[in-house]
C-alpha cells in the first residue's frame, strides 16, 4: 500500500473518533451532581456569651531536664603500646622429590 493511502486511513480514524464522541455526549449526557440531603451541624456556633479567661497551664507533667554535674569520667579508650616484630630466621625451600 503506498504512503499516500496511509494518510487517508489516519484521517478516517480521527474523523471516526470525533463523530462517535459527539454522538456519545448527545446520547449519554453527564448529569450534574445532586445536592446533599443532609448537612452536618456546625461544631461551633457563636453566641452572645462572654468568653472567660482561662488560667495558664502548669507544666508539672513535664520531666525536669538533667542538671550538669562536675564529675570527671576516666577515659575508657586507653592507647595500647605499639609492638615491634623481630624476625628470627628466614625460611628456605628444600626439594622433597627424589630422582
N, C-alpha and C positions, 0 to 999 in steps of 0.2 A: 504494500500500500504506500503510495507516495506521501511525502511530508505535507503537501498542501491539503490532503484529506484529513489528516490528524487534527488540524486546527478547526475544521468543521465539527468533528466529533466533540472536541473540548467545548466549543460554543454551544452545542446542543445540550451537553451535560449541565452547563451553567444555567442555560435557559430553563431546563427542566427543574433545577433546584429552585429558581425564582418562582416559577409557576406553582409548584407544589407547596412552597412556603406561603404564598398568598392564599391559596385555597385552604390550607390548614388553619390560618388565622381567621378566615371567614367562617369556617365550619366549627371550629373549636375556640371560641373567644375566651380570653383569660378573665375570670371573674374577680372583682375587687375583694379584698379580704373583708369578712364580716366584722361588725363592731362587737366588742366583748359584751356579754350579757351581764357579767358581774364585775364590779370594780371594787378592789380592796379598799378598806377604810384607811385613811392616813394614820400613821403611828403617832404623830404629834399634831395636836390641834391647838393653836394659840388661843388663849382666852384672856379675860380681864384680871387674872390673879397676879399679884405682885410676887416677883421672884425673891427668894430669901438667900442670903449669902451663906455658904457652907464653910465650916472650919477647914483649914488646910489639912492634908493628910499627914499623919505621923509615920515616920519611916522606921518603926520598930521591927518590922518584919524583915528588913534587910540585914544581912550579916555584916558585922563590922569588918573593915579592911585590916589586914595584918599590919602590926606596927613593926618598924625596922628595929633590929637588935644589933648590938656591937659585938656579938660573938664571932670569934675568928675560927673558921673551919680549916683544919690542916688539909693541904692538897693531897689528893689520892693518886695522882699521876706523878710518881717519882721517876726520874730518869734512871735507866739501868746502865751500868758501866759497859763500855764497849769492849768486846773480847777480840783478841787477835788470834788468828790461826797460824800456827807454825808448822810447815810441812816437815815430816820426819824422814821420809825416804821417797824415792821415786820408783814406780813400778816398771819392770822390764818384761817384755814379751818373750816367752820361750816356746819353741815348737814342740808339740807332743806327737807329731806324726813320725812314724818310723819308716825307714827306707825299704 
